[in-house]
Amino acid sequence: MHPVSLPVLTLLFILGALAAVLNVFAGGGSMLTLPALIFVGLDPTVANGTNRVSIALQNLAATGGFSRWHGAELGESLKLALLTLPGAILGAWFGARISDTLFRYVLIGVLVLSTVTLFLPARRLGAGAPSAQRRWLIYPAMLATGLYGGFIQVGVGFLFMAALRGILKLDLVRVNVYKVFIVFLYTLPALAIFVALGKVAWGDGLALGAGGMAGALLATRLHLRGGERWVKVVLAIAILLMSAKLLWPGLAGG
């Protein structure tokens, strides 16, 4: 833990807002916030738990922002969200129990791989009606994605987008509407596990979450056009710098 200070809380608020915008439109917000929480002094597993406060609040706000679409979609998105719960609970338990040193190295690997995927050519996931022969794949996909999200969260939005777009053939608006509700719902038991095991720093989490709510509400009201390449470059540089920060104490035995 570290002393809470106004500059740190301000930084976390800003990062929370930026991360929420990224998460609402695609994913990758935790690629910034999770290393940042470690950077300001939290142990890696505490940072992992603290990040869930922001994830819950920003997705709650985004769900409210998308409320005009949720009426007809609530039943289906709830069913998909429930499929993630067993995996999310198991993943969170492992995420809270893993050693800080091992989690640090897992996080470095995930960050580097996630950064590489930002620059891979985007596959055009097929439009149209989902194939009856492939629709069953959504069940293991939701379970596995919930497991990953419960464990580390980083980049989980991209996985949900791939599953919802690639298997169910949802349009991008519905993908985002479903995604924020699913993430909100499975984050609740995951956060409860981290809280029960003493892995949440509430001051940092609430600052991050306040920014996350502001960013999510803004993102649901904006239609972003252009600037994608610039965002990717800045995000990649920030992630690689934070990965280096994580790796250095690991190499030194910290």
C-alpha positions as CSV (number, residue, x, y, z in Angstrom):
1,M,0.0,0.0,0.0
2,H,1.0,3.6,-0.3
3,P,0.0,7.0,1.2
4,V,-3.0,8.4,-0.8
5,S,-2.1,11.8,-2.3
6,L,-4.0,14.3,-4.5
7,P,-1.6,14.0,-7.4
8,V,-1.9,10.2,-7.4
9,L,-5.7,10.4,-7.2
10,T,-5.8,13.0,-10.0
11,L,-3.6,10.8,-12.2
12,L,-5.8,7.8,-11.5
13,F,-9.0,9.7,-12.3
14,I,-7.6,10.8,-15.7
15,L,-6.3,7.3,-16.5
16,G,-9.7,5.9,-15.4
17,A,-11.5,8.2,-17.8
18,L,-9.2,7.3,-20.7
19,A,-9.4,3.6,-20.0
20,A,-13.2,3.7,-19.9
21,V,-13.3,5.3,-23.3
22,L,-11.1,2.6,-24.7
23,N,-13.1,-0.1,-23.0
24,V,-16.5,1.1,-24.2
25,F,-15.4,1.3,-27.9
26,A,-13.2,-1.7,-28.0
27,G,-11.0,-2.8,-25.0
28,G,-7.5,-2.4,-23.6
29,G,-8.2,0.1,-20.9
30,S,-6.8,-2.2,-18.2
31,M,-3.5,-2.3,-20.2
32,L,-3.1,1.2,-18.8
33,T,-4.7,1.1,-15.4
34,L,-3.4,-2.1,-14.0
35,P,0.3,-1.3,-14.6
36,A,-0.4,2.3,-13.4
37,L,-1.7,1.0,-10.1
38,I,1.5,-1.0,-9.6
39,F,3.5,2.0,-10.7
40,V,2.0,4.2,-7.9
41,G,2.9,1.7,-5.3
42,L,0.4,-1.2,-5.0
43,D,1.4,-4.8,-4.9
44,P,0.5,-6.5,-8.2
45,T,-2.3,-8.7,-6.8
46,V,-3.8,-5.7,-4.9
47,A,-3.6,-3.7,-8.1
48,N,-5.5,-6.5,-9.9
49,G,-8.2,-6.3,-7.3
50,T,-8.3,-2.5,-7.1
51,N,-8.7,-2.3,-10.9
52,R,-12.0,-4.2,-10.5
53,V,-13.6,-1.2,-8.6
54,S,-13.1,0.9,-11.7
55,I,-14.2,-1.9,-14.1
56,A,-17.5,-2.3,-12.2
57,L,-18.2,1.4,-12.0
58,Q,-17.3,2.3,-15.6
59,N,-19.4,-0.6,-17.0
60,L,-22.3,0.3,-14.7
61,A,-22.2,3.8,-16.2
62,A,-21.8,2.5,-19.7
63,T,-24.8,0.2,-19.3
64,G,-26.8,3.2,-18.2
65,G,-25.5,5.2,-21.1
66,F,-26.6,2.5,-23.5
67,S,-30.0,2.2,-21.7
68,R,-32.1,3.0,-24.8
69,W,-30.8,-0.1,-26.5
70,H,-31.0,-2.4,-23.4
71,G,-34.8,-2.9,-23.4
72,A,-34.9,-5.5,-26.2
73,E,-31.4,-6.8,-25.5
74,L,-31.5,-7.4,-21.8
75,G,-32.6,-11.0,-21.8
76,E,-30.0,-12.1,-24.2
77,S,-27.2,-10.1,-22.6
78,L,-28.2,-11.4,-19.2
79,K,-28.0,-15.0,-20.4
80,L,-24.6,-14.5,-21.9
81,A,-23.4,-12.7,-18.7
82,L,-24.5,-15.7,-16.6
83,L,-22.4,-18.0,-18.7
84,T,-19.3,-16.1,-17.7
85,L,-19.9,-16.3,-13.9
86,P,-18.4,-19.7,-13.1
87,G,-15.2,-18.9,-15.0
88,A,-15.0,-15.3,-13.5
89,I,-15.3,-16.6,-10.0
90,L,-12.7,-19.3,-10.5
91,G,-10.4,-16.8,-12.3
92,A,-10.7,-14.2,-9.6
93,W,-9.9,-16.8,-6.9
94,F,-6.6,-17.7,-8.7
95,G,-5.9,-14.0,-9.5
96,A,-6.2,-13.1,-5.8
97,R,-4.2,-16.2,-4.6
98,I,-1.3,-16.1,-7.1
99,S,2.0,-14.7,-5.8
100,D,2.9,-11.1,-6.6
101,T,6.1,-12.1,-8.3
102,L,4.4,-14.6,-10.6
103,F,1.5,-12.3,-11.3
104,R,4.0,-9.6,-12.3
105,Y,5.5,-11.8,-15.0
106,V,2.1,-13.0,-16.2
107,L,1.1,-9.4,-16.5
108,I,4.2,-8.5,-18.5
109,G,3.6,-11.3,-20.9
110,V,-0.1,-10.3,-21.4
111,L,0.8,-6.6,-21.9
112,V,3.4,-7.4,-24.6
113,L,1.1,-9.8,-26.4
114,S,-1.8,-7.4,-26.2
115,T,0.4,-4.6,-27.6
116,V,1.4,-6.7,-30.6
117,T,-2.2,-7.5,-31.4
118,L,-3.0,-3.8,-31.6
119,F,-1.0,-3.7,-34.8
120,L,-2.1,-6.9,-36.4
121,P,-4.4,-6.6,-39.5
122,A,-8.0,-6.6,-38.3
123,R,-9.9,-9.6,-39.5
124,R,-13.3,-8.9,-41.0
125,L,-15.6,-11.0,-38.9
126,G,-18.5,-12.2,-41.0
127,A,-21.8,-10.4,-41.0
128,G,-25.2,-12.0,-41.3
129,A,-27.0,-14.6,-39.4
130,P,-25.0,-16.9,-37.1
131,S,-24.5,-20.5,-38.3
132,A,-26.5,-23.0,-36.3
133,Q,-23.5,-25.4,-36.4
134,R,-21.3,-22.8,-34.7
135,R,-23.7,-21.0,-32.4
136,W,-23.0,-23.5,-29.6
137,L,-19.4,-22.2,-29.5
138,I,-20.7,-19.1,-27.6
139,Y,-21.1,-21.2,-24.4
140,P,-17.4,-22.3,-24.0
141,A,-16.3,-18.9,-25.3
142,M,-18.2,-17.1,-22.6
143,L,-17.0,-19.5,-19.9
144,A,-13.4,-19.2,-21.0
145,T,-13.5,-15.4,-21.4
146,G,-15.1,-15.1,-18.0
147,L,-12.2,-17.2,-16.6
148,Y,-9.6,-14.9,-18.2
149,G,-11.5,-11.7,-17.2
150,G,-11.8,-12.9,-13.6
151,F,-8.1,-13.7,-13.5
152,I,-6.5,-10.6,-15.1
153,Q,-9.1,-8.5,-17.1
154,V,-6.5,-7.0,-19.4
155,G,-7.8,-7.1,-23.0
156,V,-10.9,-9.0,-22.2
157,G,-13.0,-6.5,-24.2
158,F,-11.3,-7.7,-27.4
159,L,-12.1,-11.3,-26.6
160,F,-15.8,-10.5,-26.0
161,M,-15.9,-8.5,-29.3
162,A,-14.4,-11.5,-31.1
163,A,-16.9,-13.9,-29.6
164,L,-20.0,-11.8,-30.0
165,R,-19.1,-10.5,-33.5
166,G,-17.5,-13.7,-34.8
167,I,-19.9,-16.3,-33.4
168,L,-23.2,-14.5,-32.9
169,K,-22.7,-12.1,-35.8
170,L,-23.9,-9.1,-33.8
171,D,-23.5,-5.6,-35.2
172,L,-21.0,-3.4,-33.4
173,V,-23.6,-1.4,-31.5
174,R,-25.0,-4.5,-30.0
175,V,-21.6,-5.9,-29.4
176,N,-20.7,-2.9,-27.2
177,V,-24.1,-2.9,-25.5
178,Y,-23.8,-6.6,-24.6
179,K,-20.1,-6.3,-23.7
180,V,-20.5,-3.6,-21.0
181,F,-23.4,-5.4,-19.3
182,I,-21.6,-8.7,-19.3
183,V,-18.4,-7.3,-17.9
184,F,-20.3,-5.4,-15.2
185,L,-22.2,-8.5,-14.1
186,Y,-19.2,-10.9,-13.9
187,T,-17.1,-8.2,-12.2
188,L,-19.3,-8.1,-9.1
189,P,-18.5,-11.6,-7.8
190,A,-14.9,-11.2,-8.9
191,L,-14.6,-7.9,-7.0
192,A,-16.2,-9.5,-4.0
193,I,-13.5,-12.2,-3.9
194,F,-10.7,-9.7,-4.1
195,V,-12.4,-7.7,-1.3
196,A,-12.8,-10.7,0.9
197,L,-9.1,-11.6,0.5
198,G,-8.0,-8.0,1.3
199,K,-6.8,-7.2,-2.2
200,V,-8.5,-3.9,-2.8
201,A,-7.1,-0.4,-2.1
202,W,-10.3,1.6,-1.9
203,G,-8.9,5.1,-2.2
204,D,-7.1,4.3,-5.5
205,G,-10.0,2.2,-6.8
206,L,-12.6,4.9,-6.2
207,A,-10.5,7.6,-7.8
208,L,-10.0,5.3,-10.8
209,G,-13.7,4.4,-10.8
210,A,-14.9,8.0,-10.7
211,G,-12.8,8.7,-13.8
212,G,-14.0,5.5,-15.3
213,M,-17.7,6.5,-14.8
214,A,-17.0,9.9,-16.4
215,G,-15.2,8.4,-19.3
216,A,-17.8,5.8,-19.9
217,L,-20.7,8.3,-19.9
218,L,-18.8,10.4,-22.4
219,A,-17.9,7.4,-24.6
220,T,-21.5,6.3,-24.9
221,R,-22.4,9.7,-26.2
222,L,-19.7,10.0,-28.8
223,H,-19.1,8.5,-32.2
224,L,-15.4,8.4,-32.5
225,R,-14.0,8.8,-36.0
226,G,-10.3,8.8,-37.1
227,G,-7.2,9.0,-35.0
228,E,-7.1,5.2,-34.4
229,R,-3.5,4.9,-35.5
230,W,-2.4,7.7,-33.2
231,V,-4.2,6.2,-30.3
232,K,-2.6,2.8,-30.9
233,V,0.9,4.3,-31.0
234,V,0.5,6.3,-27.8
235,L,-1.1,3.3,-26.0
236,A,1.6,1.0,-27.2
237,I,4.4,3.3,-26.0
238,A,2.7,3.8,-22.6
239,I,2.2,0.0,-22.2
240,L,5.8,-0.8,-23.1
241,L,7.2,1.8,-20.7
242,M,5.0,0.4,-17.9
243,S,6.1,-3.1,-18.8
244,A,9.7,-2.1,-18.5
245,K,8.9,-0.6,-15.1
246,L,7.3,-3.9,-14.1
247,L,10.2,-6.0,-15.4
248,W,13.0,-4.1,-13.8
249,P,12.1,-4.9,-10.1
250,G,11.4,-8.4,-11.2
251,L,14.9,-8.8,-12.6
252,A,16.2,-7.3,-9.4
253,G,14.4,-9.9,-7.4
254,G,11.6,-7.6,-6.2
